[in-house]
């Protein structure tokens, strides 16, 4: 199942390069690559012996690539660092997420809601845990607010946060003059 998802995403990225390349030739202002950083909180939904935490916080950094001419589909690769904490027995765990995401923006405007899916892995105290996260959010120019549900076999989490893009999301328009 994981290989099928990976190959599907890989195929979409490769085939979309032809469309993005043709747009780049038509629009010299179009810059599809952006860098991002985000920070937020994590609330575990269940407690198991392997995953016994009350809350967490962290930050991530990544690269985002806009795939199509209408600037509605993006793929991203993100990684970061989070700390999960249990207040009852004063223990914590380090979590390093590595995720590949696909986001779909509903329309090409400064303010746009979006939703996405993010398969990946979480390295929690030197153990590797596969995960799938569904995210919804809103973006406005260089900022975004998001909420996500992260599914892992050892325990699920709700995530929320704010993000910043170092460049505004490219528009799907084709300006002819500066």
DRENLUM-614295 format. One record per atom (N, C-alpha, C): residue in one letter; x, y, z. Coordinates in steps of 0.02 Angstrom, whole numbers, plus 50000, padded with zeros to 5 digits. Each point is the difference from the previous one (the first is absolute). Layout:
! DRENLUM-614295
aXYZ/...
This chain:
! DRENLUM-614295
x500414994050000/x499595006050000/x500435006350000/x500535000050041/x500445005950004/x500365001049934/x500214994449969/x500355000749936/x499545002849946/x499374997950000/x499535002549950/x499905007550008/x499935002350063/x499915007150012/x500625003849977/x500594997550018/x500625003349981/x500075000349924/x499874994549965/x500075000049927/x499485004549967/x499405000450027/x499495004449973/x500225007350007/x500245001850059/x500235006950010/x500605001549956/x500464995449995/x500595000949957/x499795000949927/x499534995949977/x499755000549931/x499685006949988/x499595002450048/x499685006549992/x500525005649996/x500514999650041/x500525005249999/x500365000049933/x500194994249976/x500374999649936/x499585002349942/x499384997749995/x499585002049943/x499805007350002/x499945002850060/x499815007150004/x500575004649981/x500604997549996/x500575004249982/x499935002849929/x499684996149955/x499915002449932/x499545006149999/x499464999850039/x499545005650003/x500335006150032/x500364999050055/x500345005550034/x500545003049956/x500364995849962/x500535002549956/x499715004349945/x499434998049971/x499705004049947/x499745006650028/x499765000150062/x499775006250030/x500595004650013/x500564997450022/x500585004150014/x500255003649937/x499934996849943/x500205003249938/x499535005749982/x499364999550019/x499515005149983/x500005005750050/x500194998850061/x499945005050053/x500655000650038/x500385005349985/x500655000850031/x499955001950074/x499405001950024/x499915001850070/x499824994150044/x499864994449970/x499784994150037/x500594996650033/x499994999550066/x500534996650038/x499674994650042/x500044993749980/x499614994850033/x500294997550066/x500635001450016/x500314997350060/x499985005350056/x499774997850059/x499995004350059/x500264996250060/x500255003650049/x500204997050063/x499505002150053/x499914995750049/x499505001350052/x500264997950069/x499725003250050/x500114997850069/x499335000650037/x499894995750048/x499385000050037/x500124997650071/x499575002150044/x500044997850069/x499314999150028/x499954995650050/x499344998950028/x499994994950055/x499404998150019/x499914995350054/x499734993349976/x500084995150043/x499774993249986/x499624997550062/x499424997149989/x499604997350054/x499874992649986/x500344995450035/x499864992949991/x499284998450020/x499674995849962/x499294998450012/x499914993850044/x500504995950005/x499944993950039/x500664998650035/x499974996350053/x500594998350038/x500104992549999/x500584997849978/x500184993050000/x500664999350037/x500214994050019/x500654999350033/x500585002649958/x499964999449933/x500535002549957/x499945007549985/x499415002850010/x499875006949980/x499585003350055/x500325002050054/x499665002750058/x500205007250011/x499705004649961/x500185007150003/x499375004250003/x500055005950031/x499435004550007/x499985005349945/x500585002749983/x500035005349950/x500705000349971/x500075003949947/x500655000849969/x500035006749963/x500605001949982/x500105006249961/x500624999049957/x500025003649945/x500584999349957/x499975004649940/x500504999349958/x500065004049940/x500234995549943/x499835002049939/x500254996349942/x500195004949945/x500414997649955/x500265003949944/x499924995749938/x499915003349943/x499914995949940/x500075004049936/x499934996349946/x500015002849933/x499344998249967/x499705004849965/x499354999149968/x500095001449925/x499704995749959/x500035000949928/x499295000249972/x499835005349964/x499355000649968/x500004996249934/x499514995549992/x500014995349944/x499645002449937/x499445003550007/x499615001349940/x499925007449985/x499715001549942/x499965006949977/x499515004350040/x499514996950030/x499515003950039/x500235001050072/x500594997850017/x500295000750067/x499554996950053/x499664994649983/x499554996950048/x500274993550029/x500524997349973/x500274993650023/x500745000850017/x500184998150061/x500695000650022/x500234993650033/x500654998849994/x500314994450034/x500545002950046/x500084996950058/x500485002750048/x500394994350034/x500595001650022/x500414995550039/x500205003950063/x499794997450058/x500125003650063/x500294995550053/x500395003050043/x500284996650058/x500045005150056/x500074997550061/x500025004750056/x500204996550064/x499815003250055/x500164997450066/x499435001850047/x499754995250038/x499475001150049/x500194996550065/x499725002650054/x500084996950065/x499304998150024/x499914993650017/x499384997650029/x500114999450075/x499515002150039/x500095000450072/x499434996650037/x500154996550055/x499514997050044/x500075003550068/x499485003650019/x500045003950062/x499924995850063/x499694994149995/x499884996150060/x500634996650026/x500434997649956/x500624996850023/x500645003649976/x499925006149976/x500575004349982/x500494996849951/x499754996649950/x500454997649949/x499835003249933/x500474999849956/x499905003049934/x500344995749947/x499815001349939/x500294996549943/x500145004949944/x500524998849963/x500165004049941/x499694996749939/x499695004049958/x499694997449939/x500265004049941/x500244996449949/x500245003149939/x499564997549943/x499535004149976/x499594997949944/x500355001349933/x499914995349953/x500235000949931/x499414998249957/x499715004949966/x499384998949963/x500045002849929/x499654996749956/x499905002249931/x499265001849994/x499855006249982/x499315002249999/x499765002149932/x499354999349990/x499675002549940/x499425004350024/x499985006349978/x499485004750020/x499615002349939/x499355000750009/x499565002549947/x499685006550025/x500145005549966/x499715006550017/x499355000849961/x499485002350033/x499345000349968/x499955005349946/x500365005650007/x500025004949946/x500645004150005/x500165003249945/x500635003649993/x499905007450018/x500005001450064/x499935006850026/x500495001050056/x500055006250026/x500435001250058/x499764995950059/x499344999850011/x499704996250055/x499714993649969/x500244994250022/x499764993849971/x499994994450051/x499444996750008/x500004993850041/x500324994349962/x500274995250036/x500324994349968/x499904993850043/x500134994349970/x500024993750036/x500554995849970/x500274995450041/x500564996049976/x500064993550037/x500424995749974/x500164993650031/x500754999450003/x500254997050055/x500724999750012/x500214993250026/x500204995549957/x500314993850026/x500725001450021/x500234996550050/x500685001150023/x500204995350056/x500545001750032/x500234996250058/x500155004950057/x499914997650060/x500185003850060/x500524996050038/x500565003150013/x500524996950040/x499895002250072/x499744995550042/x499845001650069/x500494996250045/x500465003750031/x500514997150043/x500324993849968/x500275001049940/x500374994849963/x499594994149977/x499345000749997/x499584994949969/x499645003249941/x499924996349946/x499695002649940/x499274998049999/x499565005049993/x499284998850000/x499705003049937/x499724995849954/x499675002849941/x499385003950020/x499845005149961/x499425004150015/x499675002649936/x499375001750006/x499635003349947/x499625005750034/x500055005949971/x499685005850029/x499565003349948/x499405002050022/x499555004049958/x500005007050028/x500085005049957/x500055006950023/x499505004449964/x499705004750036/x499585005149970/x500265006750027/x499915005249961/x500245006450023/x499805005649952/x500235005950017/x499905005949958/x500685003449991/x500105002749941/x500625003749988/x499815007149978/x500425004750021/x499925006949979/x500695002849985/x500135001349937/x500655002349976/x500554995450025/x500415002250048/x500564996050023/x499864996150064/x499405000450027/x499844996750064/x499494994549990/x499984995450048/x499484994949999/x499834998050072/x499374998150011/x499774996950062/x499754993149981/x500164995150041/x499814993249982/x499814995850061/x499644994849985/x499834994850049/x500084993349965/x500224995050037/x500124993549968/x499834994350048/x499834994449971/x499914993850038/x500554995249978/x500424998050047/x500584995749984/x499874993050026/x499964995249954/x499874993050018/x500674996250002/x500134996850058/x500574995550008/x499744993750034/x500344994549992/x499784993850031/x500045000350076/x500495003650028/x500085000250072/x499555005250033/x499735004749962/x499565005150028/x499885005749951/x499405002850003/x499815005449954/x500065006850035/x500095005249959/x500075006850026/x499615004949958/x499795005450033/x499745005949965/x500565005250002/x500135003049943/x500525005149996/x499695006549976/x500265005550022/x499775006649979/x500605004850001/x499975005149958/x500565004650000/x499945005649950/x500545003649994/x500065005649954/x500644999149960/x499985001849937/x500584999249957/x500155006449961/x500615000349976/x500235005749961/x500364997449938/x499845002949942/x500344998449937/x500485005849985/x500604998549978/x500485005249985/x499865003449933/x499534997449963/x499785003149937/x499254998649995/x499635004849973/x499284999049992/x499864994549949/x499444996650010/x499814994749954/x499925002949930/x500294996849949/x499965002949933/x499294999949974/x499835005149962/x499335000249971/x500004996349934/x499424997949979/x499934996549937/x499925004749941/x500035006550013/x499915004949947/x500655000849960/x499955003149942/x500575001149958/x500085007549986/x500355003750043/x500075007249987/x500445001249939/x499845005249963/x500385001649939/x500475005850010/x499885004150051/x500445005650014/x500155000250074/x500525003650018/x500185000550072/x499565005050034/
